[in-house]
Amino acid sequence: MTRNRRITLAKRPVGQVTPDCFATDEVELPTPGPGEVLVKVGWLSIDPTIRGWMAMDTYLPAIEIGAPIRSGGLGEVIESNNDAYPVGSTLFGMTGWQEYAVMGAGSNVIPDGIDPTAALSVFGVTGLTAYFGLLDVGRPVAGETVLVSGAAGATGSVVGQIARIKGCRVVGIAGSDEKCAWLVDELGFDAAINYRTEHVGKAIRAACPTGVDVFFDNVGGDILEAGIANLALRGRIVLCGAIATYNDDAPRPGPSNLSLLITQRGRMEGFIILDYMGRANEAIAELAGWVMGGDLKFAVDVVDGLDNAPTALDRLFTGANQGKVIVRL
Amino acid sequence: MTRNRRITLAKRPVGQVTPDCFATDEVELPTPGPGEVLVKVGWLSIDPTIRGWMAMDTYLPAIEIGAPIRSGGLGEVIESNNDAYPVGSTLFGMTGWQEYAVMGAGSNVIPDGIDPTAALSVFGVTGLTAYFGLLDVGRPVAGETVLVSGAAGATGSVVGQIARIKGCRVVGIAGSDEKCAWLVDELGFDAAINYRTEHVGKAIRAACPTGVDVFFDNVGGDILEAGIANLALRGRIVLCGAIATYNDDAPRPGPSNLSLLITQRGRMEGFIILDYMGRANEAIAELAGWVMGGDLKFAVDVVDGLDNAPTALDRLFTGANQGKVIVRL
């Protein structure tokens, strides 16, 4: 009899996520109720926000101890009580880190012809985050300078390319010379800064001589401070995430130069992509056009095996990944 | 022969503004050029931003060593080369800390019937700062909760009253029980917090049970952090000033909880009132209506004598003032 293997939350992380935060178990297959379906999970979306869900209540309640790790994922319907989700179709939703999941009305059918890696990256939450965060919150104008941190990551790499498509000068910050070369040579960034080897503040100043009009920040911490220090008049800072700080075991002080937001008439604004899901199709249509036209490239960093999901999550925090981290079951 | 007594910048402040930052001198009366007028200065507007101008380049160049302290003020025209500014009229402009000043095309005539204290406070830069900062940047909606720091100051006291007029619940933060009583009993605030005797974070939570929709912050530092901690979903923080930090001799770390801007979809935005001067009449018309109707009160803290201008400036930083600090020459 088939059992459902799961990776569950054993304890909440304090500081760095350690292997003992996770446990594995095998339970009976869940049974879909009315309107629900049972899926065999094929792919998992590995996102920095999972660290937050493991630790505490944020914009969603914390994962319960003993429950499977909450995670987006793709699954193939193998048993259906819902005509909208026939057996054989592929759904995106919150599958969690497990082999089988029950999914319900909030799931999205992935159309035939869309590769799972694209569905989980450029056409998934990552692509939508880049699209709405940059265009709706940052509101860049052609000719402006856009700075992106975490630029070789799943979101940052798409942000920079959209900014380029919209006619902006684009500067990325990433953690290796290889990533920087990829940003400039493959993705069309105008410049890239290696934060591990360069003085970030000086490098931003050199790469953005007229200042930063839009700073899309995935990182927080010192890099956020360096971005604020180089803000152009009426610059906007899009707070997408703060991966540099997620593993802190105590709150760290924020940027010491917030008063520059006053003198520069700056705006700093956070957002959560869940608020934009009702407008997803609008974004996906435009993203698909860019992908088809060859203007927008996406990279994936695939890790094989459910049991390696914790390792895959760790790649985000060490910066090992280039593009979207995905687990293939 | 009449001489022009001035208070000049002797050295730039490091940390607290000390008496040796100032010098006095007497020079020949300046001569107005074509289009200019000579005024006898009657009143000075004492504002926290003067501390910044003394120290360094900000949104305006730093005051030069040996030059009179830059300051708004009112003067009566005693010699005119400009028909728009006849002898006997009262002008508002950057008089500086001196007995006589040459003023030019950028000056504003104060209409007859407007008291100098009103012209320098509720109808001056202070009132405009409150008006545009709250309504244009903070954008409160009737029924929302507005929190104001530095609430008994010139700007904060007007901000809170405008918010009340616009149908908001208003909570002020000030530095004495007497000021708090004044905010509630005289100005119609719904609640007031004494930051010297109360735990500000807990007091905000108690006074704003549904969170803070708009936080108009004049103070910065720990009070800014406490406001962020209580931000409602889609809350806005208007950065008007950071008087708590102006006397720091080194940059102090910022709020450790900026990631709440992400989870709460918050916006933090700075502004400089100079950008709104073209729309001043729009604000003054509405402010005048409220003053005439008895809905909007203003308080002034008058210090007599040019030589006491440094003492008057100090009142802002010790929090001795209630309302707008003005020097009467």
Interface residues (C-beta under 8 A of the other chain):
Chain A: T58 Y59 G220 L224 L239 C240 G241 A242 T245 P251 R252 P253 G254 P255 S256 N257 L258 S259 L260 L261 I262 T263 Q264 R265 G266 R267 M268 E269 G270 F271 I272 D275
Chain B: T58 Y59 G220 L224 L239 C240 G241 A242 T245 P251 R252 P253 G254 P255 S256 N257 L258 S259 L260 L261 I262 T263 Q264 R265 G266 R267 M268 E269 G270 F271 I272 D275
